[in-house]
Amino acid sequence: MKYYLIAGEPSGDALGGRLMEALKAQDKKAQFFGIGGDIMQAQGLKSLFNISELSVMGLAEVIPSIPKILRRIRETVQNIQDVSPDVIVTIDSWSFSARIHKKIRRLQLGIPQVHYVAPQVWAWKKKRARTMYKYIDLLLTLFPNEPRYFTPYHLNAVFVGHPVIESMIVNGAQDKGKFKAQHKIKNNLMLVLPGSRHNEVERLLPDFLQTVRLMQQEHSDWTYVIPTVSTVAAHVKRMVDESGLPIKIIEGQEARHLAFLDADVAIAASGTVALELAIVNVPHIIAYKVPKLTEWLARRFLHIQYVNLTNILLGREVVPELLQQDCEPHNILSYIKKFIAKQQPYGRQMEGFEKVRQLLGMGKQTPSANAAKAILKLIKHEKVD
């Protein structure tokens, strides 16, 4: 089979890499085409272009990028026609993915179309759930409550599980201690996770670095590590170098996962990283900022109480969310000190993280294998459920 996979940002690249591995296990002659990052390329994908061009978030940032994104959409659609794959699978990044699906559907090529990771219609744009069936044949969801938003509108939506539970973070309990041993770290370790997009790094890393500076004044014996991705690695390194702070910068999935296993505390941007930290019981705080225009739009159109996936899943705050003006070094540090002393919300987090693991089906699901199986059934015109 020829699989055309499209991931628009690093989190989708990670999902895509695991999906490719699962597809290869079920289809020994699998061929891959499309758009992906380092992880998907390591699995054998030759990306049409660098996904960093698509890793843009927020209206204020998107508008200047529109001409380039439209050009990339045209190039992608033409490449799909040239490749003539057996299936098209877009991964997350629904704004970009939807435009690909709509154009392909209009061409009536007869290629099955799949989207992996449901758009968050429970948060905003609920009407999208009513029309997605026109453009895709199958929706693969990460959370068990999501199919019910789409199935009433004639879309086959299947819960496959969240791939974060099958990552090296989960399966590498025997590797705990390796990262500290490799880097000769004999003290406590803090992870600094400013995001995987340039605009996130630009907004968040200065406050995170200042938090580290303040932390050093009270806890000089800690080690600080930033796991980053290739799309923003140079940007992160430049900012850390300019700060003069002794922070280790690491790249690559294996190093990242080993660091997560050994971390004692973390500061993170919002996103899937929160689930990764929750699964391995790392006490952490979510700190995030967006431009004023994006904030205004979010307050007007978003219908959610929390931004962090752990809190959303549990329906209550176990991970502190410091947003906008609250995303400030002294505020961040105050929570870090509570975690170190094992004061609340430390206990609530440990209890909540256990429930998150249960909700995500940890120990019961093999999400990427489930997703691959569903895709192959669709190609073979078998019932997918």
C-alpha positions as CSV (number, residue, x, y, z in Angstrom):
1,M,0.0,0.0,0.0
2,K,1.0,3.6,-0.6
3,Y,0.2,5.8,2.4
4,Y,0.1,9.6,2.1
5,L,0.6,11.1,5.6
6,I,0.5,14.7,6.5
7,A,1.6,16.1,9.9
8,G,1.8,19.9,10.3
9,E,3.7,20.2,13.6
10,P,6.0,18.3,15.9
11,S,3.3,16.7,18.0
12,G,1.7,15.4,14.9
13,D,5.1,14.2,13.7
14,A,5.4,12.1,16.9
15,L,1.9,10.5,16.3
16,G,2.8,10.0,12.6
17,G,6.0,8.2,13.4
18,R,4.3,5.7,15.7
19,L,1.5,5.2,13.2
20,M,4.1,4.5,10.4
21,E,5.8,1.9,12.7
22,A,2.4,0.3,13.3
23,L,1.5,0.3,9.6
24,K,4.8,-1.3,8.7
25,A,4.1,-4.1,11.3
26,Q,0.8,-4.8,9.6
27,D,1.8,-4.1,6.0
28,K,5.4,-5.3,5.2
29,K,5.5,-3.5,1.8
30,A,4.2,-0.2,3.1
31,Q,5.4,2.9,1.2
32,F,5.1,6.4,2.7
33,F,4.7,9.8,1.1
34,G,3.7,13.2,2.4
35,I,4.7,15.8,5.0
36,G,6.4,15.1,8.3
37,G,9.3,16.0,10.6
38,D,12.3,14.2,12.0
39,I,10.4,11.3,13.6
40,M,8.4,10.4,10.5
41,Q,11.4,10.8,8.3
42,A,13.3,8.4,10.5
43,Q,10.5,5.9,9.7
44,G,11.1,6.3,6.0
45,L,9.1,9.4,4.9
46,K,10.6,11.9,2.5
47,S,8.9,15.1,3.4
48,L,7.6,17.3,0.7
49,F,8.7,20.4,2.7
50,N,9.8,21.4,6.2
51,I,6.9,21.2,8.6
52,S,8.2,24.3,10.5
53,E,6.5,26.3,7.8
54,L,3.1,25.1,9.1
55,S,3.9,25.3,12.9
56,V,2.1,28.7,13.3
57,M,-0.4,29.3,16.0
58,G,-2.8,32.3,16.7
59,L,-4.5,34.6,14.3
60,A,-1.9,37.3,14.7
61,E,0.8,34.9,13.6
62,V,-1.2,33.1,10.9
63,I,-2.2,36.1,8.8
64,P,1.3,37.0,7.5
65,S,1.9,33.3,6.7
66,I,-1.3,32.8,4.6
67,P,0.3,33.2,1.1
68,K,3.0,30.6,1.9
69,I,0.5,28.2,3.5
70,L,-1.9,28.5,0.4
71,R,1.1,27.7,-1.9
72,R,2.0,24.7,0.2
73,I,-1.6,23.5,0.1
74,R,-1.6,23.6,-3.8
75,E,1.8,21.8,-3.9
76,T,0.5,19.1,-1.5
77,V,-2.7,18.5,-3.5
78,Q,-0.6,18.2,-6.7
79,N,1.8,15.8,-5.1
80,I,-1.1,13.6,-3.9
81,Q,-2.3,13.4,-7.5
82,D,1.1,12.5,-8.7
83,V,1.6,9.8,-6.1
84,S,-1.9,8.4,-6.3
85,P,-1.8,6.8,-2.8
86,D,-4.2,4.1,-1.4
87,V,-5.1,6.4,1.5
88,I,-4.6,9.9,2.7
89,V,-4.1,10.4,6.5
90,T,-3.8,13.9,7.9
91,I,-2.7,14.2,11.5
92,D,-3.9,17.0,13.8
93,S,-3.5,20.6,12.4
94,W,-7.2,20.5,11.2
95,S,-7.1,24.0,9.7
96,F,-4.4,22.9,7.2
97,S,-5.7,19.4,6.9
98,A,-9.3,20.4,6.1
99,R,-8.2,22.5,3.1
100,I,-6.3,19.5,1.7
101,H,-9.3,17.2,2.3
102,K,-11.8,19.6,0.7
103,K,-9.6,20.0,-2.5
104,I,-9.0,16.3,-2.8
105,R,-12.7,15.5,-2.4
106,R,-13.6,18.0,-5.1
107,L,-11.2,16.3,-7.5
108,Q,-13.2,13.0,-7.0
109,L,-10.0,10.8,-7.0
110,G,-11.7,8.0,-5.0
111,I,-8.9,7.9,-2.4
112,P,-10.1,7.1,1.2
113,Q,-9.5,10.1,3.4
114,V,-8.7,9.9,7.1
115,H,-8.1,12.4,9.9
116,Y,-6.2,11.3,13.0
117,V,-6.9,13.5,16.1
118,A,-10.3,15.0,16.4
119,P,-10.6,18.8,16.1
120,Q,-11.6,20.1,19.6
121,V,-15.2,20.8,18.8
122,W,-16.0,20.6,22.4
123,A,-13.9,23.7,22.9
124,W,-14.9,25.8,19.9
125,K,-16.4,25.7,16.4
126,K,-18.9,23.0,17.3
127,K,-20.5,23.3,13.9
128,R,-17.5,21.7,12.3
129,A,-18.7,18.4,13.6
130,R,-21.8,18.7,11.3
131,T,-19.9,19.0,8.1
132,M,-16.7,16.9,8.4
133,Y,-18.3,13.8,6.9
134,K,-18.4,15.6,3.5
135,Y,-14.5,15.6,3.4
136,I,-13.3,12.6,5.3
137,D,-14.3,9.0,5.5
138,L,-12.9,8.1,9.0
139,L,-12.0,10.1,12.1
140,L,-9.6,8.5,14.6
141,T,-9.9,10.1,18.1
142,L,-7.5,10.1,21.0
143,F,-10.0,10.5,23.8
144,P,-13.0,8.2,24.6
145,N,-15.6,11.0,24.8
146,E,-14.9,12.4,21.4
147,P,-16.8,10.1,18.9
148,R,-20.1,11.2,20.3
149,Y,-19.6,14.7,18.9
150,F,-19.3,13.4,15.4
151,T,-21.3,10.2,14.9
152,P,-24.7,11.9,15.0
153,Y,-23.5,13.8,11.9
154,H,-22.9,10.7,9.7
155,L,-19.1,10.6,10.3
156,N,-17.5,7.3,11.3
157,A,-15.5,8.3,14.4
158,V,-13.5,5.7,16.3
159,F,-11.6,6.0,19.6
160,V,-8.2,4.4,19.2
161,G,-6.5,5.7,22.3
162,H,-3.8,8.2,23.0
163,P,-0.3,7.3,21.6
164,V,1.3,9.0,24.5
165,I,0.6,5.9,26.6
166,E,2.7,3.7,24.3
167,S,5.7,6.0,24.0
168,M,9.1,5.2,25.4
169,I,8.1,7.3,28.4
170,V,5.7,4.6,29.4
171,N,7.6,1.6,28.3
172,G,10.9,2.8,29.7
173,A,10.5,2.4,33.4
174,Q,13.5,0.2,33.4
175,D,15.5,3.2,32.0
176,K,14.8,5.4,35.0
177,G,18.1,6.8,36.2
178,K,19.8,6.5,32.8
179,F,19.6,10.2,31.8
180,K,21.2,11.4,35.1
181,A,23.9,8.7,34.8
182,Q,24.7,9.6,31.2
183,H,25.0,13.3,32.0
184,K,26.6,12.8,35.4
185,I,23.8,14.5,37.2
186,K,23.9,13.8,40.9
187,N,21.3,16.3,42.0
188,N,17.7,17.3,41.2
189,L,16.6,17.9,37.6
190,M,14.1,20.5,36.3
191,L,12.8,20.3,32.8
192,V,12.1,23.6,31.0
193,L,9.6,23.0,28.1
194,P,8.9,26.3,26.2
195,G,7.0,24.6,23.2
196,S,7.8,23.5,19.7
197,R,6.8,26.6,17.8
198,H,9.0,29.7,17.2
199,N,6.3,32.1,18.5
200,E,5.9,30.0,21.7
201,V,9.6,29.9,22.3
202,E,9.9,33.7,21.7
203,R,7.1,34.5,24.2
204,L,7.6,31.8,26.9
205,L,11.3,31.1,27.1
206,P,12.4,34.6,28.5
207,D,10.1,34.0,31.5
208,F,11.2,30.4,31.9
209,L,14.8,31.5,31.8
210,Q,14.2,34.2,34.4
211,T,12.5,31.5,36.6
212,V,15.6,29.4,36.3
213,R,17.7,32.4,37.3
214,L,15.6,33.0,40.4
215,M,15.6,29.3,41.2
216,Q,19.4,29.3,41.1
217,Q,19.6,31.9,43.8
218,E,17.8,29.6,46.2
219,H,18.7,26.1,44.9
220,S,22.2,26.3,43.4
221,D,22.5,22.5,43.3
222,W,19.8,21.8,40.7
223,T,20.4,20.9,37.0
224,Y,18.3,22.4,34.3
225,V,17.5,20.8,30.9
226,I,15.6,21.9,27.9
227,P,14.4,19.0,25.6
228,T,13.7,20.6,22.2
229,V,13.0,19.7,18.6
230,S,14.9,20.5,15.4
231,T,12.4,23.1,14.3
232,V,13.3,25.5,17.1
233,A,16.6,24.1,18.4
234,A,18.7,27.0,17.0
235,H,16.3,29.6,18.4
236,V,16.4,28.0,21.8
237,K,20.2,27.6,21.9
238,R,20.7,31.3,20.9
239,M,18.4,32.5,23.7
240,V,20.0,30.2,26.3
241,D,23.5,31.3,25.2
242,E,22.5,34.9,25.6
243,S,21.1,34.3,29.1
244,G,24.4,32.9,30.3
245,L,22.6,30.3,32.3
246,P,24.0,26.7,32.7
247,I,21.1,24.9,31.0
248,K,21.6,21.7,29.0
249,I,19.8,21.6,25.6
250,I,19.0,18.1,24.3
251,E,17.4,16.9,21.0
252,G,16.0,13.6,19.9
253,Q,13.1,11.5,21.1
254,E,15.2,9.0,23.2
255,A,17.0,11.8,25.1
256,R,13.8,13.6,25.7
257,H,12.0,10.5,27.0
258,L,14.9,9.6,29.3
259,A,15.0,13.1,30.7
260,F,11.2,12.9,31.4
261,L,11.7,9.7,33.3
262,D,14.4,11.3,35.6
263,A,12.8,14.7,36.0
264,D,11.9,16.0,39.5
265,V,9.8,18.9,38.4
266,A,8.9,20.8,35.1
267,I,7.7,24.1,33.7
268,A,5.8,23.5,30.4
269,A,3.9,25.2,27.7
270,S,0.4,23.9,27.1
271,G,-0.1,20.8,24.9
272,T,0.5,17.1,24.7
273,V,3.6,17.5,26.8
274,A,1.3,17.9,29.8
275,L,0.0,14.3,29.3
276,E,3.5,13.0,29.0
277,L,4.5,14.6,32.3
278,A,1.3,13.4,34.0
279,I,1.9,9.8,32.8
280,V,5.4,9.7,34.4
281,N,4.3,11.5,37.6
282,V,6.4,14.6,37.1
283,P,4.9,17.5,39.1
284,H,4.6,20.5,36.8
285,I,3.0,23.8,36.1
286,I,1.6,25.0,32.8
287,A,2.5,28.6,31.8
288,Y,1.3,30.1,28.6
289,K,0.9,33.4,26.7
290,V,-0.6,34.4,23.4
291,P,-0.8,37.9,21.7
292,K,-3.6,40.2,22.9
293,L,-5.6,39.7,19.7
294,T,-5.5,35.9,20.1
295,E,-6.4,36.3,23.8
296,W,-9.5,38.4,22.9
297,L,-10.6,35.9,20.3
298,A,-10.1,33.0,22.7
299,R,-12.1,34.6,25.4
300,R,-14.9,35.3,22.9
301,F,-15.0,31.9,21.1
302,L,-13.5,29.2,23.4
303,H,-16.0,27.4,25.6
304,I,-13.6,25.6,28.0
305,Q,-12.7,26.1,31.6
306,Y,-9.1,24.9,31.3
307,V,-6.4,24.9,28.6
308,N,-4.4,22.0,30.0
309,L,-5.4,18.5,28.7
310,T,-5.0,16.9,32.1
311,N,-7.4,19.4,33.7
312,I,-9.8,19.1,30.8
313,L,-9.8,15.3,31.1
314,L,-10.4,15.4,34.8
315,G,-12.8,18.3,34.8
316,R,-10.9,20.0,37.6
317,E,-7.6,21.8,38.1
318,V,-4.8,19.6,39.3
319,V,-2.1,21.3,37.2
320,P,-1.9,25.0,37.9
321,E,-2.4,27.2,34.8
322,L,-0.6,30.5,34.7
323,L,-1.9,32.3,31.7
324,Q,-1.2,35.7,30.2
325,Q,-0.2,38.2,32.9
326,D,0.0,35.4,35.4
327,C,2.7,33.7,33.3
328,E,5.4,35.4,35.3
329,P,8.7,34.1,36.9
330,H,7.8,34.7,40.5
331,N,4.5,33.0,40.1
332,I,6.0,30.0,38.4
333,L,8.7,29.8,41.0
334,S,6.2,29.8,43.9
335,Y,4.6,26.6,42.6
336,I,8.0,25.0,41.9
337,K,8.9,25.6,45.6
338,K,5.6,24.0,46.6
339,F,6.4,20.9,44.5
340,I,9.9,20.6,46.0
341,A,8.3,20.8,49.5
342,K,5.6,18.3,48.4
343,Q,2.9,20.8,49.4
344,Q,-0.4,21.2,47.6
345,P,-1.0,21.0,44.7
346,Y,1.6,18.2,44.7
347,G,-0.8,15.6,46.3
348,R,-3.7,16.5,44.0
349,Q,-1.4,16.1,41.0
350,M,-0.2,12.6,42.0
351,E,-3.8,11.5,42.5
352,G,-5.0,13.1,39.3
353,F,-2.2,11.7,37.2
354,E,-3.3,8.1,38.2
355,K,-6.8,8.9,37.0
356,V,-5.4,10.3,33.7
357,R,-3.6,7.1,33.0
358,Q,-6.8,5.1,33.6
359,L,-8.8,7.4,31.3
360,L,-6.3,7.1,28.5
361,G,-6.5,3.3,28.7
362,M,-2.9,2.8,29.9
363,G,-2.1,-0.9,29.9
364,K,-5.2,-1.8,27.8
365,Q,-4.8,0.0,24.5
366,T,-2.2,-0.1,21.7
367,P,-3.3,3.2,20.1
368,S,-1.1,3.3,17.0
369,A,-1.8,-0.4,16.2
370,N,-5.5,0.3,16.6
371,A,-5.2,3.3,14.3
372,A,-3.3,1.3,11.7
373,K,-5.8,-1.5,11.8
374,A,-8.7,0.9,11.3
375,I,-6.9,2.5,8.3
376,L,-6.3,-0.8,6.7
377,K,-9.9,-1.9,7.2
378,L,-11.0,1.3,5.5
379,I,-8.7,0.7,2.5
380,K,-10.1,-2.8,2.2
381,H,-13.7,-1.6,2.5
382,E,-14.2,-3.5,5.7
383,K,-16.4,-2.2,8.5
384,V,-14.4,0.0,10.9
385,D,-15.6,0.1,14.5
